[in-house]
């Protein structure tokens, strides 16, 4: 009697014939063999098939789905046995997610799917941490080529903007090999797109979702423009000619607001508060989220032995998210709050993406041309209420409307050629990312609650900047930011099989990255004319009824007022003596660049049938710079030229059948991110925190070691145990400055060590009979234990203060023995599934847990800010069926069933809990339906 393994392997083979579609997990193109039927060898059986049966690997297993992987230096499968398991056959420690594995999690984006991989956690908006190391220690590639990031705080492109249906496989490599870039700390994440589909297909799908905190609840919004729902502005947010001219002149020749006339400043001020962005609205019973997508592919023969494949994908999603956030700051006594704030934030996230891929296969050669477009837009509306201890009697309201658009355009050409023992890989392309945030408009209102104030019970804005202390906190501000980054890249890799057990590889890679970032922020002020505006001398005036404006103008003109009242954006203003201030005028714009030339050589050698060695060295010559722009910019330029030799060695030994032992060692590095090198202020809308860089940062250098044991029970079931250690010289850590913003500094040293346990088991239920005859249990679990410690003494470190480098003892900024930012001691993922092996029918329960981790350092005697991810429970149901001859898939999802909150907080020495960014996430429910023709 055969096991269910044969049946599963045959079914997986059929799933590889469609991409991507409802059959990407399980399905058949013809009748399946009856479960339990004898499979005696026929006369047509080949010697290899007989050998596979003797070795416990049947033909179906040998032909099971092999994830397509495209990386520098060629395929990762180097052992001689045809097992179709890259995790086992790679000379490095890798985890590979195929389309089937991604589909099982039900995640809609790659970041969510990667969160289920051993040792990986997702922090914030799609930033993937490997073994507790921040995204600065990760590397994201598409088809083996780098991707620029549209996110100022991230060196790696946020992976939540990649939908799962544009990716054929995802590889995570945790040990370093010289064919990858040297910026390798925790691991490399390589996304591979499909080159040539096996047959023509068309998949159309859509879905709806909602969460208990948002859907059918009240939300905030503002009008914006007519086309906001698409993620594209219709031109409403284009800068006015007056503002655009000033921004250009101030960079080119140092024009300042102070050098302009009163009329010129007022003309700019008129354009800063368009009514489309100024009015906060309430959405009653917020609608459900929606998504829709189309994927099509075809393949046809070209000439004698060539096959050309085309894949086109387009997706659009539009969703709302409410967050009712608690934010606090401790007072001087650390027993009360100096600031207690509640933020209600509504994010309208619109994600549009498209992929066009053309692949040509001829002989043993493959050429793929991939074009990717992703646009991720957040339209944000926020209303905050807060109290300040210094003016305890007063109440404050802050209204904010904002628009954040991120865009990635990537085109690349990859050729993978094989000429007998010689393999050549050629890779090149261009990518550009953009991030724009125009008209981030904030109104801050104050209510004094002072009995002596005749308007003390009215929320109002005092633009004079004078008056009562509470009113000095009020005001109107608006900011504009723009970021664009271009990346040119290319590479050549050549591998030569000197003999069957020895392959030599050499390669060259070049990347040229340029980034431009500009941020301008303005505050509107006005000097009050006490003679005509308010005879009593009180600078706070009540609102004026627009219907009274004509009469007021006539009366004011009669007494010789310098300027009459007038309508502006639906409100009434007396615009004389308007004063416009620019904050951050000394750090308006920066350019940054990173150019890397790299060459490497490595060998893959199998001295015996049980031992495989892969080793080599990479040489990188890099120049990184950040250049302040603008005549008034007070920052100093920074250029850092460094050359590195980065060796790596991995030895794999198979002492007995199905048991593999690995040992690896390497040297790698981590460079500062562009954002971290410039002192320009950046506001993060996700965390409501401001960040400022430090031009004095240096590269971090890493020493990495790992040992691993892997035991393979069957072709699908396995168990592995690993231990790892990393020593990091000059790690870059985030800390809170005295003004409450976040900055960065090099700590002297850090050590990180830990262990990973991973188990995967597929249990066939054929012996249960009846309904269970075609079912199997899927049990997947992984656990990662990590410890990290900073080694800090009185070493001198450099901190940027107003553009100048200041020296501080390291132990004044960092605490000896503290863990690295973002590192959780414990990470746990569990998947329990029941699947049908004859058709698409899956029920999967997913559990994830991450223990507390620091998000950044604090000063002034306060402990670090801690994030507490906690436990998350998800359920995914997938059911395939046929409707009028068309294959279809229904997917139902329930996320965060336990209702785990997002928590970021501190607990000071007096036991006072200080919430920095805490809110209820709620439960999410989704349903989607797709049809494959």
DOROTI-762167 format. One record per residue (C-alpha): chain; residue in one letter; x, y, z. Coordinates in steps of 0.2 Angstrom, whole numbers, m for minus. Example, Ala and Ser with C-alpha at 12.3 -4.5 7.8 and 13.67 -1.06 7.14 Angstrom:
// residues 2
 chain resn     u     v     w
     A    a    62   m22    39
     A    s    68    m5    36
***
This chain:
// residues 933
 chain resn     u     v     w
     A    x     0     0     0
     A    x     6    17    m4
     A    x     6    32     8
     A    x    m3    48     5
     A    x    14    55     1
     A    x    13    49   m17
     A    x    m4    56   m20
     A    x     1    73   m12
     A    x    17    73   m23
     A    x     6    70   m39
     A    x    m6    83   m34
     A    x     8    96   m31
     A    x    14    92   m49
     A    x    m2    97   m56
     A    x    m3   113   m46
     A    x    13   119   m54
     A    x     4   119   m71
     A    x    m6   135   m66
     A    x     1   152   m60
     A    x    m6   160   m50
     A    x   m24   153   m48
     A    x   m35   144   m37
     A    x   m26   128   m41
     A    x   m10   135   m34
     A    x   m12   125   m19
     A    x   m20   108   m23
     A    x   m30   102   m38
     A    x   m30    89   m51
     A    x   m30    89   m70
     A    x   m37    71   m71
     A    x   m43    57   m60
     A    x   m32    53   m45
     A    x   m26    36   m41
     A    x   m38    28   m28
     A    x   m31    30   m11
     A    x   m22    15    m5
     A    x   m21     7   m22
     A    x    m5    m3   m25
     A    x     8     5   m37
     A    x    18    m9   m44
     A    x    32    m4   m56
     A    x    28    m6   m74
     A    x    39   m10   m89
     A    x    40     8   m93
     A    x    48    12   m76
     A    x    65    20   m78
     A    x    80    15   m68
     A    x    79    32   m59
     A    x    61    28   m54
     A    x    66    11   m47
     A    x    81    19   m38
     A    x    69    33   m30
     A    x    58    19   m24
     A    x    72    10   m16
     A    x    78    26    m8
     A    x    60    30    m2
     A    x    57    44   m15
     A    x    44    40   m27
     A    x    41    47   m44
     A    x    28    59   m38
     A    x    39    66   m25
     A    x    53    68   m37
     A    x    42    78   m48
     A    x    34    88   m34
     A    x    33   107   m36
     A    x    50   114   m36
     A    x    49   133   m32
     A    x    57   143   m45
     A    x    71   153   m38
     A    x    82   166   m46
     A    x    97   173   m37
     A    x   115   179   m42
     A    x   126   164   m46
     A    x   113   152   m52
     A    x   102   139   m43
     A    x   104   135   m25
     A    x   102   116   m28
     A    x   119   109   m29
     A    x   118    91   m22
     A    x   116    77   m35
     A    x   100    68   m29
     A    x    84    74   m37
     A    x    73    78   m21
     A    x    65    95   m27
     A    x    68   102    m9
     A    x    78   117   m10
     A    x    78   119     9
     A    x    87   102    10
     A    x    98   103    m5
     A    x   105   121    m3
     A    x   122   122     4
     A    x   116   137    15
     A    x   102   138    28
     A    x    87   143    19
     A    x    68   144    20
     A    x    58   144     4
     A    x    40   148     3
     A    x    31   142   m13
     A    x    15   148   m20
     A    x     6   133   m11
     A    x    14   138     6
     A    x    10   156     4
     A    x    m8   152     0
     A    x   m10   141    15
     A    x    m7   156    27
     A    x   m20   166    17
     A    x   m10   181    19
     A    x   m13   195     6
     A    x     5   201     6
     A    x    22   194     7
     A    x    26   202    23
     A    x    12   193    32
     A    x    17   176    24
     A    x    35   179    30
     A    x    30   182    47
     A    x    26   163    48
     A    x    44   159    44
     A    x    56   153    58
     A    x    65   168    66
     A    x    56   181    57
     A    x    44   194    64
     A    x    35   209    55
     A    x    37   226    63
     A    x    27   241    58
     A    x    22   243    40
     A    x    30   228    32
     A    x    47   229    40
     A    x    53   211    42
     A    x    65   207    56
     A    x    76   192    55
     A    x    81   184    72
     A    x    77   200    81
     A    x    88   211    71
     A    x    81   227    63
     A    x    77   229    45
     A    x    94   238    43
     A    x   101   220    45
     A    x    90   213    31
     A    x    91   213    13
     A    x    77   212     0
     A    x    80   207   m18
     A    x    68   204   m33
     A    x    74   191   m44
     A    x    91   193   m36
     A    x    92   211   m39
     A    x    91   225   m26
     A    x    75   236   m23
     A    x    75   254   m17
     A    x    64   259    m3
     A    x    50   272    m4
     A    x    50   273    15
     A    x    62   286    23
     A    x    64   275    39
     A    x    68   259    30
     A    x    83   253    20
     A    x    73   238    14
     A    x    57   241     3
     A    x    42   237    15
     A    x    36   220    10
     A    x    18   223    14
     A    x    16   232    m3
     A    x    20   216   m13
     A    x     4   205   m15
     A    x     7   187   m14
     A    x     0   183   m32
     A    x    14   192   m41
     A    x    27   181   m33
     A    x    31   163   m38
     A    x    42   160   m23
     A    x    51   168    m8
     A    x    68   163    m1
     A    x    75   168    15
     A    x    93   164    17
     A    x   100   166    35
     A    x   118   161    32
     A    x   129   172    21
     A    x   137   167     4
     A    x   147   179    m6
     A    x   136   179   m21
     A    x   124   191   m11
     A    x   128   209    m6
     A    x   139   211     9
     A    x   125   221    19
     A    x   119   205    27
     A    x   116   204    45
     A    x   100   193    49
     A    x    97   187    31
     A    x    92   190    13
     A    x    74   189     7
     A    x    73   185   m12
     A    x    57   187   m21
     A    x    56   177   m38
     A    x    43   181   m51
     A    x    37   167   m63
     A    x    46   167   m79
     A    x    35   156   m90
     A    x    18   149   m86
     A    x    15   131   m91
     A    x    m1   135   m99
     A    x   m13   149  m102
     A    x   m24   155   m88
     A    x   m35   170   m83
     A    x   m39   173   m65
     A    x   m52   186   m59
     A    x   m55   189   m41
     A    x   m62   200   m28
     A    x   m65   201    m9
     A    x   m72   211     5
     A    x   m66   213    23
     A    x   m68   223    39
     A    x   m63   224    57
     A    x   m72   227    73
     A    x   m64   244    76
     A    x   m68   251    60
     A    x   m81   243    49
     A    x   m99   250    52
     A    x   m91   262    65
     A    x   m88   280    65
     A    x   m72   286    56
     A    x   m64   303    51
     A    x   m61   309    34
     A    x   m58   324    24
     A    x   m63   328     6
     A    x   m46   329    m3
     A    x   m49   327   m22
     A    x   m62   318   m33
     A    x   m50   304   m37
     A    x   m43   300   m20
     A    x   m52   283   m19
     A    x   m40   277   m33
     A    x   m24   282   m23
     A    x   m20   296   m36
     A    x   m23   314   m33
     A    x   m32   324   m47
     A    x   m20   339   m46
     A    x   m29   347   m31
     A    x   m13   344   m21
     A    x    m1   352   m34
     A    x     8   366   m26
     A    x     3   384   m30
     A    x    15   394   m42
     A    x    19   406   m27
     A    x    24   392   m15
     A    x    33   382   m29
     A    x    43   397   m34
     A    x    48   400   m16
     A    x    53   382   m12
     A    x    64   382   m28
     A    x    72   400   m25
     A    x    76   395    m7
     A    x    86   380   m12
     A    x    94   388   m27
     A    x    99   405   m20
     A    x    95   406    m1
     A    x    79   416    m3
     A    x    71   417    15
     A    x    54   422    20
     A    x    62   436    30
     A    x    69   443    14
     A    x    52   444     6
     A    x    39   458     6
     A    x    23   457    17
     A    x    12   455     2
     A    x    23   440    m5
     A    x    22   431    12
     A    x     3   434    12
     A    x     1   427    m5
     A    x    10   411     0
     A    x     0   410    16
     A    x   m16   411     6
     A    x   m12   394    m3
     A    x    m7   384    13
     A    x   m24   380    19
     A    x   m35   374     5
     A    x   m53   371    11
     A    x   m53   353     3
     A    x   m40   348    17
     A    x   m45   359    31
     A    x   m62   352    36
     A    x   m63   336    46
     A    x   m78   325    43
     A    x   m86   311    52
     A    x   m90   295    42
     A    x  m106   287    49
     A    x  m105   268    48
     A    x   m89   266    38
     A    x   m90   254    24
     A    x   m82   237    22
     A    x   m65   236    13
     A    x   m64   229    m5
     A    x   m51   222   m16
     A    x   m51   216   m34
     A    x   m38   209   m45
     A    x   m34   201   m62
     A    x   m20   189   m67
     A    x   m17   182   m85
     A    x    m4   172   m92
     A    x     0   162  m108
     A    x    14   153  m116
     A    x    18   148  m134
     A    x    32   140  m144
     A    x    44   151  m153
     A    x    54   143  m167
     A    x    61   126  m164
     A    x    64   124  m146
     A    x    60   140  m137
     A    x    45   144  m127
     A    x    39   162  m123
     A    x    28   166  m108
     A    x    19   181  m103
     A    x    11   186   m86
     A    x     1   201   m82
     A    x    m6   205   m65
     A    x   m16   220   m59
     A    x   m23   223   m41
     A    x   m33   237   m32
     A    x   m38   237   m14
     A    x   m46   251    m3
     A    x   m47   249    15
     A    x   m50   259    31
     A    x   m42   257    48
     A    x   m47   266    64
     A    x   m35   267    79
     A    x   m40   275    95
     A    x   m22   278   102
     A    x   m17   282   120
     A    x    m1   292   121
     A    x     7   299   137
     A    x    23   307   144
     A    x    29   306   162
     A    x    31   322   173
     A    x    46   328   181
     A    x    42   318   197
     A    x    39   302   187
     A    x    23   299   197
     A    x    11   308   185
     A    x     9   313   167
     A    x    16   329   160
     A    x     5   325   144
     A    x   m10   314   142
     A    x   m16   312   124
     A    x   m29   302   115
     A    x   m28   301    96
     A    x   m42   295    85
     A    x   m34   291    68
     A    x   m42   285    52
     A    x   m31   278    38
     A    x   m38   275    21
     A    x   m26   264    13
     A    x   m26   262    m6
     A    x   m14   250   m14
     A    x   m13   248   m33
     A    x     0   237   m42
     A    x     3   229   m58
     A    x    16   217   m65
     A    x    21   212   m83
     A    x    33   198   m85
     A    x    40   191  m101
     A    x    50   175  m100
     A    x    59   165  m114
     A    x    65   147  m111
     A    x    76   139  m125
     A    x    86   124  m121
     A    x    93   126  m104
     A    x    92   145  m105
     A    x    80   157   m97
     A    x    78   175  m100
     A    x    65   185   m90
     A    x    60   203   m92
     A    x    50   209   m76
     A    x    41   226   m74
     A    x    33   230   m58
     A    x    23   245   m53
     A    x    17   247   m35
     A    x     8   263   m28
     A    x     3   263    m9
     A    x    m7   278    m3
     A    x   m13   283    14
     A    x   m26   296    16
     A    x   m25   300    35
     A    x   m37   310    46
     A    x   m33   313    64
     A    x   m41   321    79
     A    x   m32   322    96
     A    x   m37   328   113
     A    x   m24   331   126
     A    x   m20   340   142
     A    x    m3   347   148
     A    x     2   347   166
     A    x    10   365   165
     A    x    m8   372   160
     A    x   m18   359   168
     A    x   m34   368   168
     A    x   m34   370   148
     A    x   m40   357   135
     A    x   m32   355   118
     A    x   m38   348   102
     A    x   m27   345    87
     A    x   m34   341    70
     A    x   m23   334    56
     A    x   m26   329    38
     A    x   m12   321    28
     A    x    m9   312    12
     A    x     6   300    10
     A    x     9   291    m7
     A    x    23   279   m10
     A    x    27   272   m27
     A    x    39   259   m34
     A    x    43   257   m53
     A    x    56   243   m56
     A    x    61   235   m73
     A    x    74   222   m74
     A    x    82   210   m87
     A    x    89   193   m81
     A    x    97   180   m92
     A    x   102   163   m85
     A    x   112   153   m98
     A    x   119   135   m97
     A    x   132   129  m109
     A    x   137   112  m103
     A    x   148   114   m88
     A    x   148   133   m89
     A    x   133   144   m82
     A    x   131   162   m85
     A    x   120   174   m76
     A    x   117   192   m82
     A    x   107   204   m72
     A    x   103   222   m74
     A    x    90   235   m72
     A    x    83   252   m66
     A    x    71   256   m51
     A    x    64   272   m44
     A    x    54   275   m29
     A    x    45   291   m24
     A    x    36   297    m8
     A    x    26   312    m7
     A    x    17   320     7
     A    x     9   337     2
     A    x    m2   348    13
     A    x     1   339    30
     A    x   m11   352    38
     A    x   m12   354    57
     A    x   m24   365    67
     A    x   m21   366    86
     A    x   m35   373    96
     A    x   m35   378   115
     A    x   m49   380   127
     A    x   m42   390   143
     A    x   m57   385   155
     A    x   m51   401   163
     A    x   m66   411   172
     A    x   m57   427   169
     A    x   m57   423   150
     A    x   m74   428   142
     A    x   m71   415   129
     A    x   m63   402   140
     A    x   m76   389   136
     A    x   m73   390   117
     A    x   m59   381   107
     A    x   m50   393    97
     A    x   m33   397    89
     A    x   m23   412    93
     A    x   m11   416    78
     A    x    m2   430    87
     A    x     8   418    98
     A    x     5   429   113
     A    x    m9   430   125
     A    x   m12   416   138
     A    x    m1   402   140
     A    x   m14   389   134
     A    x   m17   399   118
     A    x     2   399   115
     A    x     1   381   111
     A    x   m12   384    98
     A    x    m8   387    80
     A    x    m9   382    61
     A    x     5   373    53
     A    x     7   364    36
     A    x    22   353    30
     A    x    27   346    13
     A    x    39   332    10
     A    x    46   324    m5
     A    x    58   309    m8
     A    x    64   301   m23
     A    x    77   287   m25
     A    x    84   280   m41
     A    x    94   264   m42
     A    x   104   257   m57
     A    x   111   239   m55
     A    x   120   226   m65
     A    x   129   210   m62
     A    x   138   196   m71
     A    x   140   178   m63
     A    x   149   164   m71
     A    x   150   146   m64
     A    x   160   132   m71
     A    x   159   114   m66
     A    x   177   109   m66
     A    x   172    91   m61
     A    x   156    83   m55
     A    x   160    87   m37
     A    x   168   104   m39
     A    x   161   120   m46
     A    x   169   137   m46
     A    x   159   153   m47
     A    x   165   171   m49
     A    x   155   187   m51
     A    x   154   206   m52
     A    x   140   217   m46
     A    x   137   236   m47
     A    x   124   247   m39
     A    x   122   266   m40
     A    x   109   273   m28
     A    x   104   292   m27
     A    x    91   299   m16
     A    x    84   317   m15
     A    x    74   322     0
     A    x    65   338     4
     A    x    54   343    19
     A    x    47   361    21
     A    x    36   366    36
     A    x    27   382    39
     A    x    18   390    53
     A    x     5   404    50
     A    x     6   419    62
     A    x    m4   435    62
     A    x    m2   452    71
     A    x   m18   458    78
     A    x   m23   476    75
     A    x   m30   480    92
     A    x   m37   497    87
     A    x   m50   490    74
     A    x   m50   472    77
     A    x   m53   471    96
     A    x   m54   488   105
     A    x   m52   479   122
     A    x   m35   473   118
     A    x   m38   454   119
     A    x   m29   445   105
     A    x   m42   431   105
     A    x   m57   436    94
     A    x   m73   426    91
     A    x   m77   419    74
     A    x   m86   432    62
     A    x  m101   428    53
     A    x   m97   429    34
     A    x  m114   438    31
     A    x  m107   452    41
     A    x   m91   454    30
     A    x   m98   468    18
     A    x  m104   479    32
     A    x   m88   476    42
     A    x   m78   481    27
     A    x   m88   497    24
     A    x   m86   502    42
     A    x   m67   498    43
     A    x   m64   508    27
     A    x   m73   523    34
     A    x   m61   524    49
     A    x   m46   521    38
     A    x   m42   503    42
     A    x   m26   497    33
     A    x   m34   481    25
     A    x   m53   476    25
     A    x   m59   459    31
     A    x   m61   446    17
     A    x   m66   428    14
     A    x   m52   415    13
     A    x   m56   397    11
     A    x   m73   398    18
     A    x   m68   408    33
     A    x   m66   426    37
     A    x   m49   434    40
     A    x   m41   451    43
     A    x   m25   448    33
     A    x   m15   462    38
     A    x     2   458    46
     A    x     1   440    42
     A    x    18   432    47
     A    x    24   416    39
     A    x    37   406    48
     A    x    47   391    41
     A    x    53   378    54
     A    x    67   367    49
     A    x    73   381    36
     A    x    91   376    40
     A    x    89   358    34
     A    x    77   360    19
     A    x    84   347     7
     A    x    98   334     5
     A    x   105   322    m8
     A    x   112   306    m3
     A    x   121   292   m14
     A    x   128   275   m12
     A    x   139   267   m25
     A    x   146   250   m23
     A    x   158   240   m34
     A    x   159   221   m29
     A    x   167   206   m35
     A    x   167   188   m27
     A    x   174   171   m30
     A    x   167   155   m22
     A    x   168   136   m24
     A    x   156   122   m21
     A    x   165   106   m17
     A    x   159    89   m13
     A    x   175    80    m7
     A    x   164    65    m2
     A    x   146    60    m6
     A    x   141    65    12
     A    x   150    82    13
     A    x   148    98     3
     A    x   158   114     6
     A    x   154   131     0
     A    x   166   145     3
     A    x   173   161    m4
     A    x   176   179    m2
     A    x   167   195    m8
     A    x   176   212   m10
     A    x   166   227    m9
     A    x   172   245   m12
     A    x   158   258    m7
     A    x   156   276    m6
     A    x   142   283     4
     A    x   138   302     5
     A    x   125   314    11
     A    x   126   332     5
     A    x   115   346    12
     A    x   107   357    m1
     A    x   101   375     0
     A    x   111   391     3
     A    x   104   391    21
     A    x   107   373    25
     A    x   118   373    41
     A    x   122   354    40
     A    x   139   347    36
     A    x   142   335    21
     A    x   147   318    24
     A    x   157   306    13
     A    x   162   288    19
     A    x   173   277     8
     A    x   176   260    14
     A    x   183   244     6
     A    x   179   227    14
     A    x   184   208    11
     A    x   170   198    17
     A    x   174   179    18
     A    x   161   165    21
     A    x   162   146    23
     A    x   148   133    25
     A    x   150   115    27
     A    x   136   102    26
     A    x   138    84    31
     A    x   126    70    30
     A    x   132    57    42
     A    x   117    46    39
     A    x   103    46    27
     A    x    90    60    31
     A    x   101    68    43
     A    x   111    84    39
     A    x   123    94    49
     A    x   128   112    44
     A    x   141   124    51
     A    x   143   141    44
     A    x   154   157    48
     A    x   155   174    39
     A    x   159   192    40
     A    x   147   205    34
     A    x   142   223    37
     A    x   128   235    39
     A    x   129   253    33
     A    x   119   268    40
     A    x   103   271    31
     A    x   101   287    21
     A    x    88   293    33
     A    x    99   291    48
     A    x   113   301    40
     A    x   104   318    38
     A    x    98   329    52
     A    x    82   334    43
     A    x    67   331    54
     A    x    55   317    48
     A    x    38   313    55
     A    x    32   295    55
     A    x    12   295    53
     A    x    12   277    59
     A    x    20   280    76
     A    x    17   299    77
     A    x    35   301    81
     A    x    48   313    74
     A    x    65   307    68
     A    x    81   316    65
     A    x    98   308    58
     A    x   116   309    64
     A    x   129   312    50
     A    x   142   305    62
     A    x   136   287    60
     A    x   149   273    55
     A    x   147   256    47
     A    x   143   241    58
     A    x   153   225    56
     A    x   147   208    60
     A    x   154   191    64
     A    x   142   177    61
     A    x   142   159    66
     A    x   129   145    65
     A    x   127   127    68
     A    x   112   117    62
     A    x   105    99    62
     A    x    91    94    50
     A    x    82    78    50
     A    x    70    73    36
     A    x    57    61    40
     A    x    49    61    23
     A    x    49    72     8
     A    x    37    84    17
     A    x    41    81    35
     A    x    56    87    44
     A    x    64    93    60
     A    x    78   105    63
     A    x    88   113    77
     A    x   100   127    76
     A    x   111   138    86
     A    x   118   155    81
     A    x   129   169    87
     A    x   133   186    80
     A    x   145   199    86
     A    x   142   217    80
     A    x   154   231    81
     A    x   147   248    81
     A    x   128   243    80
     A    x   117   258    76
     A    x   103   260    89
     A    x    89   272    90
     A    x    87   283   105
     A    x    75   297   111
     A    x    83   314   112
     A    x    79   328   125
     A    x    66   336   113
     A    x    56   320   112
     A    x    62   315    94
     A    x    71   300    89
     A    x    89   300    83
     A    x   103   287    80
     A    x   120   283    87
     A    x   133   269    86
     A    x   134   259   102
     A    x   151   252   105
     A    x   147   233   103
     A    x   133   220   104
     A    x   132   202   105
     A    x   117   191    99
     A    x   115   172   101
     A    x   100   160   101
     A    x    92   144    95
     A    x    79   139    82
     A    x    68   124    82
     A    x    57   120    67
     A    x    46   105    64
     A    x    35   101    49
     A    x    24    85    49
     A    x    11    79    36
     A    x     0    65    42
     A    x   m10    55    30
     A    x   m28    50    36
     A    x   m31    37    23
     A    x   m32    24    36
     A    x   m47    32    44
     A    x   m58    29    29
     A    x   m74    37    24
     A    x   m73    56    23
     A    x   m55    56    29
     A    x   m49    44    16
     A    x   m42    59     6
     A    x   m37    70    20
     A    x   m21    74    28
     A    x   m16    84    44
     A    x    m3    97    42
     A    x     7   102    58
     A    x    20   116    56
     A    x    29   124    70
     A    x    44   135    74
     A    x    51   143    89
     A    x    66   155    90
     A    x    75   160   106
     A    x    86   175   105
     A    x    97   185   117
     A    x   106   201   113
     A    x   116   212   124
     A    x   124   229   121
     A    x   142   231   128
     A    x   144   249   134
     A    x   156   258   144
     A    x   163   276   144
     A    x   168   275   126
     A    x   166   292   117
     A    x   152   292   104
     A    x   147   306    92
     A    x   129   314    93
     A    x   123   327    81
     A    x   117   343    89
     A    x   111   357    77
     A    x   123   351    64
     A    x   138   349    75
     A    x   146   333    81
     A    x   146   332   101
     A    x   155   319   111
     A    x   146   309   124
     A    x   150   294   135
     A    x   142   279   127
     A    x   134   274   144
     A    x   125   291   145
     A    x   115   286   129
     A    x   115   267   131
     A    x   113   254   145
     A    x   126   241   147
     A    x   117   224   144
     A    x   102   231   136
     A    x    95   221   121
     A    x    95   227   104
     A    x    81   237    98
     A    x    67   226    90
     A    x    73   210    97
     A    x    61   198   105
     A    x    67   184   117
     A    x    54   172   110
     A    x    46   170    93
     A    x    33   156    90
     A    x    23   151    75
     A    x    11   136    74
     A    x     0   130    60
     A    x   m13   117    62
     A    x   m21   112    46
     A    x   m33    99    38
     A    x   m32    97    19
     A    x   m39    87     6
     A    x   m27    79    m6
     A    x   m39    77   m20
     A    x   m45    94   m21
     A    x   m43   111   m14
     A    x   m51   111     3
     A    x   m41   118    18
     A    x   m44   123    35
     A    x   m29   131    44
     A    x   m27   138    61
     A    x   m12   150    63
     A    x    m5   155    80
     A    x    10   168    82
     A    x    18   174    98
     A    x    32   187   100
     A    x    38   192   117
     A    x    41   210   122
     A    x    55   220   113
     A    x    62   238   114
     A    x    57   250   101
     A    x    70   263   106
     A    x    80   270   120
     A    x    75   283   132
     A    x    85   295   142
     A    x    82   306   158
     A    x    81   290   169
     A    x    66   283   160
     A    x    67   264   154
     A    x    66   259   136
     A    x    50   260   126
     A    x    43   242   125
     A    x    32   234   112
     A    x    22   220   117
     A    x    16   210   102
     A    x     8   196   112
     A    x    m2   181   104
     A    x   m12   181    88
     A    x   m24   168    82
     A    x   m30   167    64
     A    x   m41   155    54
     A    x   m41   152    36
     A    x   m53   142    25
     A    x   m50   139     7
     A    x   m63   129    m4
     A    x   m61   125   m22
     A    x   m76   121   m33
     A    x   m82   121   m51
     A    x   m96   133   m56
     A    x  m103   130   m74
     A    x   m86   122   m79
     A    x   m75   136   m72
     A    x   m63   133   m57
     A    x   m66   144   m42
     A    x   m59   147   m25
     A    x   m68   154   m10
     A    x   m57   160     5
     A    x   m63   165    22
     A    x   m52   173    35
     A    x   m53   178    53
     A    x   m38   187    60
     A    x   m33   192    77
     A    x   m47   181    84
     A    x   m41   184   102
     A    x   m42   203   100
     A    x   m24   206   105
     A    x   m20   225   107
     A    x    m5   234   100
     A    x     5   240   115
     A    x    20   252   116
     A    x    24   258   134
     A    x    36   261   148
     A    x    35   257   166
     A    x    46   269   177
     A    x    54   266   193
     A    x    38   272   202
     A    x    28   259   194
     A    x    19   272   183
     A    x    14   265   166
     A    x    17   277   152
     A    x     8   272   135
     A    x    17   279   120
     A    x     7   271   106
     A    x    m6   259   112
     A    x   m23   255   104
     A    x   m35   241   100
     A    x   m33   232    84
     A    x   m49   222    84
     A    x   m54   207    75
     A    x   m53   206    56
     A    x   m64   196    44
     A    x   m62   193    26
     A    x   m70   184    11
     A    x   m64   183    m6
     A    x   m69   173   m22
     A    x   m59   170   m38
     A    x   m62   162   m54
     A    x   m49   154   m66
     A    x   m53   151   m84
***
